[in-house]
Amino acid sequence: MSLNQMQKSKVEEILKESLRTKFENYKPEPASMPFHTRLLGKDRVALFSFIHSLNTNFGTAIFEPVALELAKTNQGKFKI
């Protein structure tokens, strides 16, 4: 099943808005990881923290809304 242009536009908008919101509102959580910090450095631990937060965000702010949008456009096409 390929996406039509309207679906592609909607998915693109969901991605842009979610990432924009994440970048604007990201607040790192204080974490005490002395082993990781000494092994990798403070900047890499901060990057890991941001990427982990982004992955969590994908599940709640991207995957679910995209699935909902695709389900809306395919409503009634399938019989269960």
N, C-alpha and C positions, 0 to 999 in steps of 0.2 A: 504494500500500500504506500503510494507516494503522497506527499502533502501538496495541497493546492496552494496557490499564491497567498490566499487569505490566511490559511493556517501557518504558513511560513512567516508571514508578517506578524501574526499574533505571538508566535513562539519567540521571534526575534525581539519583540517589544518586552515580553516577560523577562527574557535574559538580560536585556539592557537595564530595565528598571530594577531588577533584583540586584545586579552587580553594582549599579550606581548607588543604590541604597546601602549596600554592604560597605562600599568604600567610604561613603559619607559618615556612616554611623559606627564604624568599627572601633571598639575599645578593647585593647588587649587585657586579658584577665591576668592578674598577678599570679605567677606560678614560681614555686621554688623548685628548681631542677638543677642543683649544683653540678651533678655529674654531666648532664647534657650540656650545660653552659660551658663547663671547662673543656669538654671534649669537642664541641662544635663551635663554640663562640656565641656571644650574646645575640648578634645579628641573625645568625642561622636559627637559633631557638625562637626568636621573634618571628622569623619567616615561617617556620614550622607551625607556630601557634596560629598565624594568620591563615595559612593554607588549611589547617584542620578546621578552623572556624568557617572558612569558605565551603569546605566539603559538607559540613553540617548544614550550612545555609542552602546548599543545592537540594538537599532532601526536602526541606520545608518550604523554600521560597521559589524553587525552580521546577523540580520534578513533579510535585503535586499539581501546581497550577497548569503546567504544560499538559499533563495527563488529563486534567479536567477539561481543558480547552479542546483537546483532540477528541475526548469522549462526547462533548457537546456537538461537534461537527459531524460525528458519526452516529448520533442518536437515531435509533430507528432503522439502521441499516442491517443490524444483526438480530437474529432470533435466538433466544436461549431456550 
